[in-house]
Structure formats: C-alpha cells, structure tokens
Amino acid sequence: MTSRRKHKKTAQGLGLTERELALAELLDEVLDELRWLQILGYANQYHLNRVGGIDEAERDRILEAATRAVDKDAKVHEWRERLGRVKAGALHVKRAMARARRDQDQGVVPPAPPTPVSRVRAAAELEGEETA
C-alpha cells in the first residue's frame, strides 16, 4: 500500500482526484478477479466432466456453450473499455499539463481564455442592435 501523500501526488499527476484514482484501481482489481473466477469456473467444469465420465464431444459442446455465453455477455469487455477511456482521459490531461509546464518554462505565454458573456450583457447588446 502506498502512502496517502504518494497516492495523492499520483492522482494529481493523472488529473484525477484521489477517489477517482482509487475507483480506477479498484475496477482494475475487480476485473482481474473476475477473470480469475472465470478461469476457476472453467477448470471446475472441466474437472467435473472428466471425473463425471462425460465424453470429450459432450465436454466440448458444454465448454463451447459456456464460452459463447460469457462472450455474449460482453460486460467484462465493456468494463475494460470504460476503464481504458478513463485512463486515456487522464493521460490526455497529464500530457496537456506537461505541455503547459514546458511552454511556461520556455516563456511562451498561453492565449487568454475567452471571457464568458453574461446573459444580461448579451441581452443588452441584442437590444442595442434592435434599436439601432
């Protein structure tokens, strides 16, 4: 287990909060555990077929059906894709921050962010156009 300070620094470096990083780590662990449970399930099924005296053809049909059911569910694939999007977003933020730091170190002045136009000001400008 890493120290809280190190965990916080890692999260900030990825553009995440500590909770978001913890969630991503937990999801990664859950997916790994789920895979392991699936492997154990298949191993148990194989062992049962072998000890139970089921012939190879029947065993193969059962395993193929189980494989199709797991692949059809696709929940694990969806979870991995979602985790990949979270990690990709964090990497994008980290790279943008590194670019901004590098630009700042080189003296490049970033463009000023656009100023938001308030609704009142926008309405006043529209009214001014209508009366003109």
C-alpha distance (Angstrom), angle and dihedral (degrees) to the residues before:
residue distance angle dihedral
M1 . . .
T2 3.77 . .
S3 3.76 123.0 .
R4 3.77 118.4 -93.7
R5 3.80 91.6 -116.1
K6 3.81 91.9 53.5
H7 3.82 91.1 45.0
K8 3.82 90.5 50.9
K9 3.81 91.9 48.1
T10 3.82 90.8 49.4
A11 3.80 90.8 49.4
Q12 3.80 92.2 48.9
G13 3.79 90.6 48.2
L14 3.80 89.0 56.0
G15 3.78 93.3 46.0
L16 3.80 92.2 -111.7
T17 3.74 135.7 119.1
E18 3.78 117.9 -115.4
R19 3.79 89.6 -105.2
E20 3.79 93.0 51.3
L21 3.79 91.1 50.5
A22 3.80 90.6 47.4
L23 3.80 89.5 50.8
A24 3.79 92.2 50.2
E25 3.81 91.0 48.7
L26 3.79 91.3 47.4
L27 3.77 92.4 49.3
D28 3.79 89.9 50.8
E29 3.81 90.5 52.0
V30 3.82 92.3 47.0
L31 3.78 91.8 52.0
D32 3.80 91.6 49.5
E33 3.80 90.1 48.8
L34 3.78 91.9 48.1
R35 3.79 90.4 52.9
W36 3.80 90.3 50.5
L37 3.81 90.9 50.1
Q38 3.78 90.5 51.1
I39 3.80 90.1 51.6
L40 3.80 90.7 50.3
G41 3.79 90.2 48.4
Y42 3.77 92.0 53.0
A43 3.80 91.4 45.4
N44 3.79 90.8 51.8
Q45 3.78 91.4 48.4
Y46 3.77 90.6 49.6
H47 3.80 91.6 48.9
L48 3.80 91.8 47.7
N49 3.78 91.1 51.0
R50 3.77 91.3 48.4
V51 3.81 96.1 46.7
G52 3.80 92.9 37.3
G53 3.77 91.2 59.3
I54 3.79 97.5 -117.1
D55 3.79 111.5 158.8
E56 3.79 121.6 -116.5
A57 3.79 95.3 -105.5
E58 3.80 92.3 54.7
R59 3.81 91.6 44.6
D60 3.79 90.8 51.1
R61 3.80 91.5 50.3
I62 3.82 90.7 50.9
L63 3.81 93.0 47.9
E64 3.79 92.2 46.8
A65 3.80 90.5 50.5
A66 3.82 91.4 48.3
T67 3.81 91.1 47.7
R68 3.80 91.3 50.7
A69 3.80 90.4 49.6
V70 3.80 92.7 51.7
D71 3.81 92.8 44.4
K72 3.80 91.3 47.1
D73 3.79 91.2 53.2
A74 3.81 89.6 59.3
K75 3.80 90.8 179.0
V76 3.80 91.8 125.9
H77 3.79 90.5 51.7
E78 3.79 90.6 49.6
W79 3.81 91.5 49.7
R80 3.80 91.3 50.4
E81 3.81 91.0 49.5
R82 3.80 91.6 49.9
L83 3.79 91.1 49.1
G84 3.80 89.2 48.3
R85 3.82 90.2 53.5
V86 3.81 91.0 50.5
K87 3.80 91.2 49.4
A88 3.82 92.1 45.0
G89 3.79 90.8 51.3
A90 3.78 90.6 49.6
L91 3.80 91.0 48.8
H92 3.81 90.3 50.2
V93 3.80 90.6 53.4
K94 3.80 91.7 46.2
R95 3.81 91.6 51.8
A96 3.81 92.3 46.4
M97 3.79 89.9 51.7
A98 3.80 91.3 49.0
R99 3.82 90.5 50.3
A100 3.79 91.1 49.1
R101 3.81 91.0 49.0
R102 3.80 91.2 48.6
D103 3.81 91.5 48.4
Q104 3.78 90.4 48.3
D105 3.80 91.4 50.4
Q106 3.82 89.8 50.8
G107 3.80 91.3 50.1
V108 3.80 96.2 -111.4
V109 3.79 108.8 151.8
P110 3.79 111.8 -139.3
P111 3.79 116.8 -132.0
A112 3.78 114.5 -95.6
P113 3.78 113.6 -102.9
P114 3.78 114.0 -108.5
T115 3.77 113.4 -93.5
P116 3.76 113.0 -118.0
V117 3.77 115.7 -118.5
S118 3.76 112.6 -130.4
R119 3.78 118.8 -130.9
V120 3.78 91.0 -120.3
R121 3.80 92.8 52.6
A122 3.79 92.2 44.9
A123 3.80 91.0 49.8
A124 3.83 90.7 48.2
E125 3.79 90.8 50.6
L126 3.80 91.0 49.8
E127 3.80 91.4 49.4
G128 3.80 89.8 49.5
E129 3.81 90.3 53.3
E130 3.80 92.0 49.8
T131 3.80 93.5 51.4
A132 3.80 94.2 45.3
